[in-house]
Amino acid sequence: MADKIILRKILISDSSELRKRGLMEGTIKLIEDDIRALGTGSQGEAMLAVKEDVIYALIKLFRPDRKKCRAHIDFVFTADANADTQSGIVDEVLRYCFLEEYYHKVTVICNHGNEGLERILMGAGFNQEAVLRDEVRTKDGFEDAGLYAMLSYEYPKYNVCFVPFERGVAVVTGGDDYIDSVRLFHYGQQLEDPFEKNVAASLGYLDSNLGLMRNDDGIYNMDAEQLKALPNELAEAYVELKEYFDSNRAGFNINVRFTVGTPFQKKVWNALNSIPYGGTASYEDIALKLTDGKLSEARKITRAVGSACSDNPVAVIVPCHRVIGKDGSIVGYSAGIDIKDYLLLHESFTAVTPLISKEV
């Protein structure tokens, strides 16, 4: 999109434009020296927010230690950066901090006279954590400022939820409009994604070995207030998956977006949705569907179909667990054969038993 905000590293060659846009002051040499200092800092970085090739903000990001648990952000906006542009920049910086750099906590200081920035921070999901006395220097002296903070599990644009089932936990990621990942983990298994690990650790879901805790005390269960804090489609995914594992649901109304995968893989994943609840299909069956029933063509891509099934990023909702060997054997499942066997047994039992709220 033409109006998309892009973050990029600050460059020495930006000095003249930064002075022109009112983001830095002084001689060109002084600005260049400041850029060098910002660019070589071991405890932070400086970026520019650009929209349609125009610079609208200088972002200074400071991290107090090498563990990268926390980052402090300083926003400097141009005079013509309106509220919508500023909000977009804040959103993009949060995405960068949580989903690319994997900070767990971000903070921003806002002096009490800057009501516009305060509204933007609150609208983005920040909470005021403290009032800092004499924090900001003014022409007349000093004034207090608010310290605003957000934790990874509070990020409202995109997040993760954890849905328990008999053998483990479904880890789901998504936002307001779609989900893009459902992966199944055994209890005790460690998470690899840093963002998911940050959220799980903060919510108390990890054991002493950093594996996912069992649900013995119902720790993964979320009430209505907790669900409100999740992005809309992610909250719906939690509810529907919980109903599925509780044998109260047979189908899903969740909007799925494949953010990874080749065109062929996406065709395979879409074809999997034709396998009914409680039913199964072979890899060759899926290949036949993709080749309009041409057996010779289907046999050429059957192995590729199997590979695509193993790479399915949205388990359960896109039912790759219903694909079995041509001889009826239960083969190939990224979460483990035992979980695939559990899912098939779960569905085969409830398919012939009336569900409390069966969706078809």
C-alpha positions as CSV (number, residue, x, y, z in Angstrom):
1,M,0.0,0.0,0.0
2,A,1.2,3.5,-0.9
3,D,0.5,5.0,2.5
4,K,2.1,2.2,4.5
5,I,4.4,3.4,7.3
6,I,7.9,1.9,7.0
7,L,10.6,1.9,9.6
8,R,14.2,2.0,8.5
9,K,17.6,2.7,10.1
10,I,18.8,6.2,10.3
11,L,21.6,7.2,7.9
12,I,24.2,9.9,7.8
13,S,22.8,11.0,4.4
14,D,19.5,11.8,6.2
15,S,21.1,14.7,8.1
16,S,19.9,17.5,5.8
17,E,16.4,16.2,5.5
18,L,16.1,15.7,9.3
19,R,17.1,19.3,9.9
20,K,14.6,20.4,7.2
21,R,11.8,18.4,8.8
22,G,12.6,19.8,12.2
23,L,13.5,16.5,13.8
24,M,17.1,17.4,14.6
25,E,18.8,20.8,15.2
26,G,22.2,22.3,14.7
27,T,24.8,22.3,11.9
28,I,24.9,19.5,9.4
29,K,28.2,18.3,11.0
30,L,26.6,18.3,14.4
31,I,23.6,16.3,13.2
32,E,25.9,13.9,11.4
33,D,27.9,13.4,14.7
34,D,24.6,12.8,16.5
35,I,23.5,10.2,13.9
36,R,26.8,8.4,14.3
37,A,26.3,8.3,18.0
38,L,22.8,7.0,17.6
39,G,23.8,4.4,15.0
40,T,26.7,2.9,17.0
41,G,25.0,2.8,20.4
42,S,25.3,-0.8,21.8
43,Q,22.3,-0.2,24.0
44,G,19.8,1.1,21.5
45,E,19.1,2.1,17.9
46,A,17.5,5.0,16.0
47,M,15.0,4.6,13.2
48,L,13.0,6.8,10.9
49,A,9.3,6.4,10.2
50,V,8.6,7.0,6.5
51,K,5.4,7.2,4.5
52,E,5.3,7.8,0.8
53,D,9.1,8.7,0.9
54,V,8.4,11.4,3.5
55,I,10.0,11.3,7.0
56,Y,7.4,11.8,9.7
57,A,9.2,10.7,12.9
58,L,12.6,9.9,14.5
59,I,12.3,7.0,16.9
60,K,15.0,6.4,19.5
61,L,14.9,3.0,21.1
62,F,16.9,2.3,24.2
63,R,17.5,-1.1,25.9
64,P,19.0,-1.1,29.3
65,D,20.7,-4.5,29.1
66,R,21.7,-7.3,26.6
67,K,18.8,-9.5,27.6
68,K,16.4,-7.3,25.6
69,C,13.6,-7.8,28.1
70,R,12.7,-4.1,28.1
71,A,12.9,-1.2,25.7
72,H,12.3,2.5,26.2
73,I,11.0,4.4,23.2
74,D,11.4,8.1,22.5
75,F,9.2,9.5,19.7
76,V,10.0,12.8,17.9
77,F,7.3,13.7,15.3
78,T,7.4,16.3,12.6
79,A,5.0,19.3,12.8
80,D,2.8,17.9,10.0
81,A,2.5,14.4,11.4
82,N,-1.3,14.3,12.2
83,A,-2.9,12.1,14.8
84,D,-3.6,9.3,12.4
85,T,0.0,9.3,11.2
86,Q,1.3,9.4,14.7
87,S,-1.0,6.5,15.7
88,G,0.2,4.5,12.7
89,I,3.8,5.1,13.6
90,V,3.3,4.0,17.2
91,D,1.5,0.8,16.0
92,E,4.4,0.0,13.7
93,V,7.0,0.6,16.4
94,L,5.1,-1.7,18.8
95,R,4.9,-4.4,16.1
96,Y,8.7,-4.1,15.6
97,C,9.4,-4.3,19.3
98,F,7.2,-7.2,20.1
99,L,7.2,-9.3,17.0
100,E,10.7,-8.7,15.5
101,E,12.9,-7.8,18.4
102,Y,10.9,-9.8,21.0
103,Y,11.0,-7.3,23.8
104,H,8.6,-8.2,26.6
105,K,8.0,-4.7,27.9
106,V,8.1,-1.3,26.2
107,T,7.8,2.1,27.9
108,V,7.3,5.7,26.8
109,I,7.6,8.9,28.8
110,C,5.0,11.6,28.1
111,N,5.0,15.0,29.8
112,H,1.6,16.0,31.1
113,G,1.2,18.8,28.6
114,N,1.3,16.5,25.6
115,E,-2.3,15.4,25.6
116,G,-2.2,14.3,22.0
117,L,0.6,11.8,22.5
118,E,-1.1,10.6,25.7
119,R,-4.4,9.9,23.8
120,I,-2.4,8.0,21.1
121,L,-0.6,5.9,23.7
122,M,-3.8,5.0,25.6
123,G,-5.5,4.3,22.3
124,A,-2.7,1.9,21.3
125,G,-3.1,0.0,24.5
126,F,-0.5,1.5,26.9
127,N,-1.3,1.8,30.6
128,Q,0.1,4.6,32.8
129,E,2.5,2.9,35.2
130,A,3.8,5.8,37.2
131,V,4.2,9.6,37.5
132,L,7.8,10.6,37.3
133,R,8.6,13.8,39.2
134,D,10.7,16.5,37.5
135,E,11.3,14.2,34.6
136,V,11.2,16.7,31.7
137,R,13.3,19.8,31.4
138,T,11.4,23.0,30.3
139,K,12.5,26.6,29.7
140,D,11.3,27.4,33.2
141,G,12.7,24.4,35.0
142,F,11.3,20.9,35.1
143,E,7.9,19.2,35.0
144,D,6.4,15.8,35.9
145,A,5.7,13.2,33.2
146,G,3.8,10.0,32.9
147,L,5.5,6.6,32.4
148,Y,3.4,4.5,30.0
149,A,4.1,0.8,29.6
150,M,2.8,-2.2,27.6
151,L,3.7,-5.9,28.2
152,S,3.8,-8.4,25.4
153,Y,0.6,-10.2,26.4
154,E,-1.2,-6.8,26.3
155,Y,-0.3,-6.0,22.7
156,P,-3.8,-5.5,21.1
157,K,-3.0,-5.8,17.4
158,Y,-1.6,-9.3,17.4
159,N,-1.2,-11.8,20.2
160,V,-1.2,-15.5,21.3
161,C,-3.6,-17.6,23.3
162,F,-3.3,-21.1,24.8
163,V,-6.1,-23.6,24.5
164,P,-5.7,-26.8,26.6
165,F,-6.7,-30.3,25.5
166,E,-6.2,-33.8,26.8
167,R,-2.6,-34.3,25.5
168,G,-1.3,-30.7,25.6
169,V,-1.9,-27.1,24.5
170,A,-2.9,-25.5,21.2
171,V,-0.9,-22.3,20.8
172,V,-2.8,-19.9,18.6
173,T,-1.7,-16.6,17.1
174,G,-3.7,-13.9,15.3
175,G,-5.3,-10.4,15.5
176,D,-8.6,-8.7,15.2
177,D,-9.3,-9.9,11.7
178,Y,-7.7,-13.3,11.3
179,I,-5.6,-16.0,12.9
180,D,-2.5,-17.3,11.1
181,S,-1.2,-20.1,13.3
182,V,-2.4,-23.0,15.4
183,R,0.3,-25.4,16.6
184,L,-0.2,-28.3,19.0
185,F,2.3,-28.9,21.8
186,H,2.6,-31.7,24.4
187,Y,2.6,-30.7,28.1
188,G,6.2,-30.0,29.1
189,Q,7.3,-29.1,25.6
190,Q,9.2,-25.9,25.2
191,L,8.1,-23.1,22.9
192,E,10.6,-21.9,20.3
193,D,9.0,-18.7,19.2
194,P,10.4,-15.8,21.4
195,F,7.1,-13.8,21.4
196,E,5.0,-16.8,22.4
197,K,7.6,-17.7,25.1
198,N,7.5,-14.1,26.5
199,V,3.7,-14.2,26.7
200,A,3.6,-17.7,28.2
201,A,6.2,-16.8,30.8
202,S,4.5,-13.7,31.8
203,L,1.1,-15.5,32.2
204,G,2.7,-18.2,34.4
205,Y,2.3,-21.0,31.9
206,L,5.9,-22.3,31.9
207,D,7.3,-24.9,34.4
208,S,10.8,-24.9,35.9
209,N,12.2,-26.5,32.7
210,L,10.5,-23.7,30.6
211,G,8.0,-26.3,29.2
212,L,4.3,-25.8,29.0
213,M,2.6,-26.6,32.3
214,R,-0.2,-29.1,32.6
215,N,-3.8,-27.8,33.0
216,D,-4.4,-29.5,36.2
217,D,-5.6,-26.3,38.0
218,G,-7.3,-24.9,34.9
219,I,-4.6,-22.3,34.5
220,Y,-5.3,-21.9,30.7
221,N,-9.0,-21.3,31.2
222,M,-10.0,-17.7,30.3
223,D,-13.1,-15.9,31.5
224,A,-15.1,-13.3,29.6
225,E,-13.0,-10.4,30.9
226,Q,-9.7,-12.0,29.9
227,L,-11.1,-12.8,26.4
228,K,-12.0,-9.1,26.0
229,A,-8.3,-8.3,26.2
230,L,-7.4,-10.5,23.2
231,P,-7.7,-9.3,19.6
232,N,-11.2,-10.2,18.4
233,E,-10.6,-13.1,16.0
234,L,-8.0,-14.6,18.4
235,A,-10.6,-14.5,21.2
236,E,-13.1,-16.2,18.9
237,A,-10.5,-18.9,18.1
238,Y,-10.0,-19.6,21.8
239,V,-13.7,-20.0,22.3
240,E,-14.3,-22.3,19.3
241,L,-11.2,-24.4,19.9
242,K,-12.1,-24.9,23.5
243,E,-15.6,-26.0,22.4
244,Y,-14.1,-28.4,19.9
245,F,-11.8,-30.0,22.5
246,D,-14.8,-30.2,24.9
247,S,-16.8,-32.1,22.2
248,N,-19.2,-29.2,21.8
249,R,-18.2,-28.1,18.3
250,A,-17.6,-29.9,15.0
251,G,-16.8,-27.0,12.7
252,F,-15.2,-23.5,12.8
253,N,-16.3,-20.0,11.8
254,I,-12.8,-18.5,12.2
255,N,-11.2,-16.4,9.5
256,V,-7.8,-18.0,8.6
257,R,-5.1,-16.2,6.7
258,F,-2.1,-18.1,5.4
259,T,0.8,-15.6,5.9
260,V,3.3,-18.3,4.8
261,G,3.4,-21.0,2.2
262,T,3.8,-21.4,-1.6
263,P,0.7,-21.2,-3.9
264,F,0.7,-25.0,-4.1
265,Q,0.8,-25.4,-0.4
266,K,-2.1,-23.0,0.0
267,K,-4.1,-25.0,-2.5
268,V,-3.5,-28.1,-0.5
269,W,-4.5,-26.4,2.8
270,N,-7.7,-25.1,1.3
271,A,-8.5,-28.6,-0.1
272,L,-8.2,-30.1,3.4
273,N,-11.3,-28.2,4.5
274,S,-13.4,-30.5,2.3
275,I,-12.7,-33.5,4.6
276,P,-15.8,-33.7,6.9
277,Y,-15.6,-33.9,10.7
278,G,-15.1,-37.5,11.7
279,G,-14.0,-38.5,8.2
280,T,-10.5,-39.1,6.7
281,A,-8.9,-38.9,3.3
282,S,-5.6,-40.2,1.9
283,Y,-2.9,-38.0,0.4
284,E,-3.8,-39.4,-3.0
285,D,-7.5,-38.4,-2.4
286,I,-6.3,-34.8,-1.9
287,A,-4.1,-35.0,-4.9
288,L,-7.0,-36.2,-7.0
289,K,-9.1,-33.3,-5.9
290,L,-6.3,-30.9,-7.0
291,T,-6.0,-32.6,-10.4
292,D,-9.7,-32.9,-11.2
293,G,-9.6,-36.6,-10.7
294,K,-6.7,-37.4,-13.1
295,L,-5.0,-40.3,-11.4
296,S,-1.8,-40.2,-13.4
297,E,-1.3,-36.5,-12.5
298,A,-2.4,-37.1,-8.9
299,R,0.2,-39.7,-8.3
300,K,2.9,-37.2,-9.4
301,I,2.0,-34.8,-6.7
302,T,1.0,-37.1,-3.8
303,R,4.4,-36.8,-2.1
304,A,4.2,-33.0,-2.4
305,V,0.7,-33.1,-0.9
306,G,2.1,-35.0,2.1
307,S,4.8,-32.5,2.5
308,A,2.4,-29.6,2.4
309,C,0.2,-31.3,5.0
310,S,3.1,-31.5,7.4
311,D,3.8,-27.8,6.9
312,N,0.2,-26.7,7.6
313,P,0.5,-23.7,9.9
314,V,-3.1,-23.8,11.2
315,A,-3.6,-27.2,12.8
316,V,-7.1,-28.6,13.7
317,I,-9.0,-25.7,12.0
318,V,-7.4,-26.7,8.7
319,P,-7.7,-30.5,9.4
320,C,-4.5,-32.0,8.1
321,H,-4.9,-34.6,10.9
322,R,-7.7,-36.2,8.9
323,V,-5.3,-37.1,6.1
324,I,-4.0,-40.7,6.5
325,G,-2.1,-43.3,4.5
326,K,-3.8,-45.0,1.6
327,D,-3.8,-48.2,3.6
328,G,-5.5,-46.5,6.5
329,S,-2.3,-46.1,8.6
330,I,-1.9,-43.0,10.7
331,V,1.3,-41.4,9.4
332,G,3.0,-38.1,9.4
333,Y,2.0,-35.3,11.8
334,S,4.2,-32.4,12.9
335,A,2.8,-32.4,16.5
336,G,3.3,-36.2,16.9
337,I,1.5,-39.4,15.9
338,D,0.0,-39.7,19.3
339,I,-1.7,-36.3,19.0
340,K,-3.0,-37.1,15.5
341,D,-4.4,-40.4,16.9
342,Y,-6.0,-38.5,19.7
343,L,-7.7,-36.0,17.3
344,L,-9.0,-38.8,15.1
345,L,-10.4,-40.8,18.0
346,H,-11.9,-37.6,19.5
347,E,-13.7,-36.9,16.2
348,S,-14.7,-40.4,15.5
349,F,-16.4,-40.8,18.9
350,T,-18.2,-37.4,18.9
351,A,-19.2,-37.8,15.2
352,V,-21.6,-40.6,16.2
353,T,-22.5,-39.0,19.5
354,P,-24.8,-35.9,19.6
355,L,-22.8,-32.8,20.4
356,I,-24.2,-30.2,22.8
357,S,-23.7,-27.5,20.1
358,K,-22.7,-29.1,16.8
359,E,-21.6,-26.8,14.1
360,V,-21.6,-28.1,10.5
